[in-house]
């Protein structure tokens, strides 16, 4: 799945041009901010930014390997970050609910086994069919 996404990265001339202009502009702006705060690394960011902007504007095809690597890194980071964020969200939401259930001595799932029961099937009450019940289920 991850390799398939990496293989399907599009690298048309327009996308390469957008990549060069966007990443180059961001690096150039970072270089200007570093220059404003007198950081010694500012020339590196400015030079790389200018090179990317010029090559994206004039010769976008030479950016293809760099764009493929950059987008592959983005796909890998996106794969791991979505799982990390969803796991964190799961624990942030469900852990307090579980703790509240423990405090109130409430079991949200009926997990106790009854050896005398022949089945755990829950039958619903017989009722007359109404069309409104199918249209508005909740």
N, C-alpha and C positions, 0 to 999 in steps of 0.2 A: 504494500500500500504506500509506504513512504518512498520507496524507490520509484514506484510508478508516478507519483506526484513530481519527483525530481526529474524524471524523464520527460514529463509533459510541460516543462517550463518553456514558455514561448520566448523566442529571441528574434523577433522581427526587427527590421531597421528602426521602426518607430519606437519600439520598446527599448532598444539599446540606446537610442538618442535620449529618451526620457530618463533612463537609468543614469546615463552620464551627466545630464544636466541636473537632475535631482540630487544625486549623491555628491556630485562636485560642488553644487551650491551650498549644501548643508556643511560639507567639510570646509568650504571657504568661509562661511559664516562662523563656524567654530574657531577657525584660525583668526578671524578678526576679533572675536571675543577674547581669545587668548592673548592677542596682541594688545588689546585694551588693558588687560590685567598684567601685562609685562611678563608673560610666561615664556620660557625658552623654547617650547615646542611649537610655537605659533607658525614659524616658517614651513614646517613640514605639512601642516594642515592646509595652509594657503597654497603651497606648491601643488600638492596632490589634488586639491579642489580645482585649481586652475587647469591642471592637466586633464582631469576628468571632464570638466565643462568644455574645454576646447576639443577634446577627442569625441565627446558626445555630439558636439555641434558639427565638426568637420568630417571625422571618420568614425562613425559609430560602430562599424563592424569589428574594429580592433578591441572593442570592449566586451565581446561575446564571452570569452573565458571568465573574465572577472564578473560579469553579470550572472553567468551560470553558477559560479561558486557562491556569490552573494545570495542568490535566490535559493540555492540548495541549503545554505545555512539558515535562511529564513524559514524554509519548510521544516527543517529539523527542529529549530527552536519553537516553531508554532506547534509541532506535534507534542513536544514535551510540556510546553507551557499550558496548553489547553487541558492536558491531563492533570497537571499540578493545580491549576486554578479550580477545576471541577472537583478534585479531591478535597482541596481546602474548603470550598463552598459546601460540599457534602458534610464535612465535619463541623463547620461553623453552624449549619442549619440543624442537623440531626442530633448532634451531641447535646445541646441544651434541651431539646425535646425529650431525649432519652433520660436525662438527669431529672427533668420535671416529672416524668412518668415514674421514675424510681422514688422520688420524694413523695409523690401522691399514692404510691403503691398501685399503680395502674399498669396493666399489661396491654400493650397495643396489639399484640399477636397472641392468640390462644395457642400456646405451644405445648401445653401439658397433655400427656398421653393418658387417655382413659381406656384401660384394657377391657372394660366391660362394654364399651361402645362397639356396635357392629359396623358403623360407618361414621365418617366425619362430614358427610354431605349435609349442607344446610338447605333445607327446603324453604321456599318462599310461600307466602300466603297466596291462596287462590284469589284472583280478582278478575273482574270483568275487563276485557281489553278495551282500551280507549286510545283513539288516535293521538290525542294531545300528549299522552305519556311517551309516545315514540318521537314526537316532534321536539318536545322540551324535556330531555332526559334528566337534567339537573335543576 
